[in-house]
Amino acid sequence: MNIAAFLSYVLVTTFTPGPNNIMSMSNANKYGFRKTLKFIFGVSAGFAVIMLLCSYFNLILFKYIPKVELVMSIIGGVYMVYLAVKIMTSKSHDEQDNKHKNISFVSGLVLQFINPKVILYGITTISTFIIPSYRSSFSLLLFSLFLAFVGFLATSCWALFGALFQKFLAKYRKPFNLAMGLLLIYSALSLFY
C-alpha cells in the first residue's frame, strides 16, 4: 500500500467541507461544542458502520470477481479527480443550507446512511487502498476504526474551530481548495504507479 497516497486521500477527503463537517461547525457555532459532541459521536459511530459495510462489500467483490480490482482502482482514481475538481472550483457554502436543529447522537448516526460523500469515500478508500493489500477481518476492522477515528477528528476540528476555520476558509478559500485538490490528484495518480 502506498501509505503517503492513502493518508493524503484520507486526510483531504475527511477534512474538506462535507455534510458532517459543515453540520458540526454550524451546530457548534449555534449550540456550543459540548452539545455538539452527541452529534459528533453519532457521526463517528455511523461512519464506522459504513466503513465496515464498505469493507465487506468490497471484499465480496474482490473475492468473487477478481478482475474488479483494476476497475475499482480506475473508478476510485476518476472519483478522486472528480472530487479534486469539485474542491478546486467550489464556492463558499451558503449558510441557509447549513441550518440544522437536530444535534443528537441518532441524527449524526443516521446522516451517515444518507450521506453520499461518506458512502463513496468508504467504497473508494477501501477498494483502492485497503483491499488490494489487506483482506483479513481483523485488518478491515482496524482500518474501519482508523477511518472512523479520522472522521471523528475532522468533525471535532470543524466544530471546535468552527468560527475561526470558517473565517480562514472565507479569506483563503481558493489557495486552500487548490492545495486540497492537488493532493487528491496526487492520490489518484499514485494508484497507477
N, C-alpha and C positions, 0 to 999 in steps of 0.2 A: 504494500500500500504506500502511495506517495503521501506521507504524513503532512508535508507543507501544503499540498493542494487540498487535502482533506480538511485540515484545520482552517485554512483561509476560507474555503467554501462554507464551512460550518459557522465560523465567526461572522463573516459578511452576511450570510443569509439570516442568521439568527438575530444579529444586532441592527439590521436595517429596518426601516419602518414597515410594519405589517399590523394586522388587526390586534395581535397580542400586545405588542409594544405600544402602539398608539392608545389602546384602551387602558393599559396600565398607567401610561403617562397622564392621560386625561383624568382617570379616576383618582390618581394621587394628587393631581392639582386641585380637584374638587373636594375630595373626602379625606385626604391625608394618606401618608404611606402605610400606617398601621391598619387602617380599614381596608386598604387595597391589598394587603397581604393575603387575605382569604381568596381573593380573585387570582392572585399570582400563584398560590399553591394549587388552586383548581386548574389553572393553565398548565402548570408543571405536571400534574397528575395525568391530565388528558394528553399532554404531549408524550409522556412516557408510554401510555397505552397505544397511541397512534404509532409511535416508533416501533414498538413490539409487533403490532399488527403488520406494519410495512415490512419488518424484518422477515416474518414468516411468509408473507405473501411473496416477497422476492425470493426467499429460499425455495419455495414450492416451484416458482417459475424456473429458477436455475437448475433445480433437481430434475424436473420433468421436461424442460425444454432447454437443453444446454446451449443451443445456438442463440438464446435470448441475451446472453451476456454482451455480445457486440452491439446488438440492437439497443439494449438498455443503456450501454455506455454512450452510444450516439444520441439517443433521446435525452439522456442526462446532460450531455455536453451542449446540445441545442437548447435545452431548457435553461442551463446556466447562462448561455449567451443571451437568451431572451430576457432573463432577469437582469443581466448586466445592462442591456439597452434600456430596459424599463427604469432601472435605478438612475442611470446617467441622464435620462430625459424627463425624470419625474419633476412635478411641480410640488409646491408646498401643500400640505394637507389642509382641507377646508375644515375648520373647527366644527361646523354644523354637522359634518358627517361623523364626528367623533364624540357625540354626546351620549353617554351611557349611564343609566341609573342603577343597573343591577351589578353589584360588585361582589357577589357571593362566590363561594368555592364552586358551587354547581354551575353557575354561569360561565366561569373560567374553564371548567371541565368540558361542558357541552360545546363551547365555542370551538374546541379543537376538532370536533367531529363535523363541523360545517365550515371549517377554515381551509380553503383550498391551498393556501400557501404552505400550511403545515403538512398536509397530506402529500402534496407534490414534493415538498422538501424531504419528507421521510422516504418516499419511494426513490427519489433521485439519489439522495445521500447513501442510502443503504445498498441500492443496486449498483451504483457507480463505484463507491469506495470500499464498502464493507464486505459484501457477499463475495466478490472475487477473491478475497484473502481470508475471510473468517466465516465459518458456517456452523460452528457448534452453537447449541442453545445457550450455553454459558456466555460465549463471546457476544452473541446477539443481545442477550440481556444486558451485559455490561455496556455495550455501545448504545443501546436504547436509553439506559440510565444516564450515560455520559451526555448524550444529546439532550435529554430532558433537563439535566443539570445546567448545560449551557443555555438552554431556553429559559430556565429559572433565572440565571444570571442576567440575561438580556432584559427580561421583563422587569426584574428588580432594578436594574440600572435605569431603564426608561422611567420607572415610577419614582425612584429616589432622586434622580437628577432631571425630572420632567421639565420643570420651568427653565433650568439652565441649558439643558440639551436642546429644548425647543428653540431657545434664542440662538444657540450656536448653529443649529441647522438652518435657521432662517437667515443668519448672517453669512454662513459659509456653505450653503446648500450645494451649489454647483461643484466646487472642488471636492467636497465630501462624497457626493454622489459619483463623481468621476473616479475617485480613488476606489470606492466600493465596487463600481462596475468593472474597472480594470482588474481588480483582484478576482472577480468572478470569471472574467475571460481567461485569466491565467489558470484558474482551476479547471475550466472547460478544456483548454488546450492541453493541459498536463495529462488528461485522460488518454491521450493518443501518442504519448512519447515516453 
